[in-house]
Amino acid sequence: MNRVSVRILPVLIFLLFHVSKSEDEEVKRSLVGFMDKLAAGNVGRDQSWGWNMSSDPCNDKWIGVSCDTLSKSVKKVVLDELNLTGVLDIGFACKASSLSVLSLHSNNVVGSISEEIGNCKHLTHLYVSGNQISGHLPESLKQLSNLKRFDISNNNFSGEVPDISQISGLITFFAQNNQLTGEVPNLDFSHLLQFNISNNNFSGPIPDVKGRFSADSFSGNPGLCGELVSKPCPPTPPSKRKSNHSSIKRFFIYSGYAVLGLIVVLFVAFKLVSKMKPKDDKEAVETNTSRRSYKTSTTTSNESKIAENKSEYSISSVESGVALSSLVVLTSPTGQGLRFEDLLRAPAELLGKGKHGSLYKVMLDNGVTTLAVKRIKDWSVDSEEFKRRMKRLDQTRHPSVLPSVAFYCSQQEKLLVYEYQPNGSLFRLLHGSQSGQAFGWESRLNVAAIVGEALAFMHEELGEDGIAHGNLKSTNILFNQNMDPCISEYGLMVFQTQDLSFDFQSSKDALDHAAPTYGSFKADIYGFGVILLELLTGKPVHTNGIDLAQWVHSVVTEEWTVEVFDKALISQGASEERLLNLLQIALKCINPNPYERPNMNQVAVMISTLKDEEDRSSSHP
């Protein structure tokens, strides 16, 4: 009996092994069939391609195939620009149940997307743009609950788009240059990052796109109407009951307008009468003094208001008994001999307004000397603390940190005077009219290294004083006449004691807590990390309500990291390895847990090492 058991055991082991491998063999057979139809014999496939039954898609690294970390299941099939001219059989591809990415961009594939695509339950990215695929989109698309990116542009699809509104995570929908009909797809436009259905045959009203997309996304569809395309939609004939209701509603609306207009007229009349009343001597002195305030001239119609033609930081000589000589001139040679009267009388240009004040360009000595004046408002710090901070900052100098020339402090407002930097900010360089096209990888890495080193120095020197930057962002990184970057407005936001506790309950809680109170050194590191993300992506911090840090986190989580980087950098041949390395540094800086962020010395060393590698690579191609 024991001998029989021993003889049967190898057979059982063989059968068990065979059964455990049968599903993998079936998937492999389906993938081989997928490629056989796709290539259609026009692509020379040597042994290195794989895609045959005698090799393994993961262990033997079939071309275009990526697997999970255990090399057990196929995760991505990316076959872009391989001159494939065969037939798309999506059913074969979806036999790989773990497939998350399918990309056939820029081939010449024909066929259609069949209902079997519903079997790709884990599919997150579908890219089939630039082919000759035709037919209707299947209803089973709505079953792809994990889909995030959908690109079928530049094909021959026709018919209506099925209702895929229940796919809540969709962030890209590209369907331009097809023959699709019907109404605009019912999508959640508040979450979409990319959308284009131009050059099709869609008709009907354009839905509310939450201000996120322009008319270009809808152009080439003659049947569409709406405010976005400047084509009114035909009115829907209302019922009699509805018409009566509308008439009543209009009556109340117009009545409200009339009442509001009457209130405005009465208010204006009251102000005119008040101005005609005699003023006492003190009011006359204040009025005469306010006239000495310099005028601001602006470059846009929105800023050229009468209220702004008078000084935005009108300092009266009688305010709290403060004399005009209260301007404190620091050790910078530029400020020697500077008087407060000079600032008041000089012509000025409003450069911008922010949450914490306004910035002016002031020209002295007939334009020979140009200064920048920052007016700070609503800052809850007493005068003595402000003076202490300014004098401490004046003692701590770094060539890449813009020093203050002078400052003014009163009970109600505070002014800081700097040397004007003529070449604008990092924000303008990245996101202005040129959109960073002339701002290459080496220049961006150089900015990161210089700013990182300067910030590390300031943190080291001012750590015991508790003076961090407090408001670090790309608009506060300026360029001098030599296009060297420097940090401006260091220390203007007061350090505040805060609770740096962290809630690990959910990723949303983490992101909500990601940027602690302004003024902390940990917040500076977070701000620097966001600047690194701007350098890497070319995108601003906020675009149509989308937060850059959250967007980068989502893309990296999807394991599609290459989408993060600015296409301009990729086209210039930037090292992908060093791009990834800088991205890793940025992600450490914006770690949702403040305690786990590196300090600025560590960050500066990491970026300096990366820059040294780039310099060596450039010197020895």
Secondary structure, 3 states (H helix, E strand, C coil): CHHHHHHHHHHHHHHHHHHHHHHHHHHHHHHHHHHHHHHCCCCCCCHHHCCCCCCCCCCCCCCCEEECCCCCCEEEEECCCCCCCCEECHHHHCCCCCCCEEECCCCCCEECCCHHHHHCCCCCEEECCCCCCEEECCHHHHHCCCCCEEECCCCEEEEECCCCCCCCCCCEEECCCCEEEECCCCCCCCCCCEEECCCCEEEEECCCCCCCCCHHHCCCCCEEEEHHHCECCCCCCCCHHHHHHHHHHHHHHHHHHHHHHHHHHHHHHHHHHHHHCCCCHHHHHHHHHHCCCCCEECCCCCCCCHHHHCCCCCCCCCHHHCCHHHCEECCCHHHCCCCHHHHHHCCEEEEEEECCEEEEEEEECCCCEEEEEEEECCCCCCHHHHHHHHHHHHHCCCCCECCEEEEEECCCCEEEEEECCCCCEHHHHHHCCCCCCCCCHHHHHHHHHHHHHHHHHHHHHHCCCCCCCCCCCHHHEEECCCCCEEECCCCCCCCCCCCCCCCCCCHHHHHHCCCCCCCCHHHHHHHHHHHHHHHHHCCCCEECCEEHHHHHHHHHHCCCHHHHCCHHHHHCCCCHHHHHHHHHHHHHHCCCCHHHCCCHHHHHHHHHHHHHHHHHHHHCC
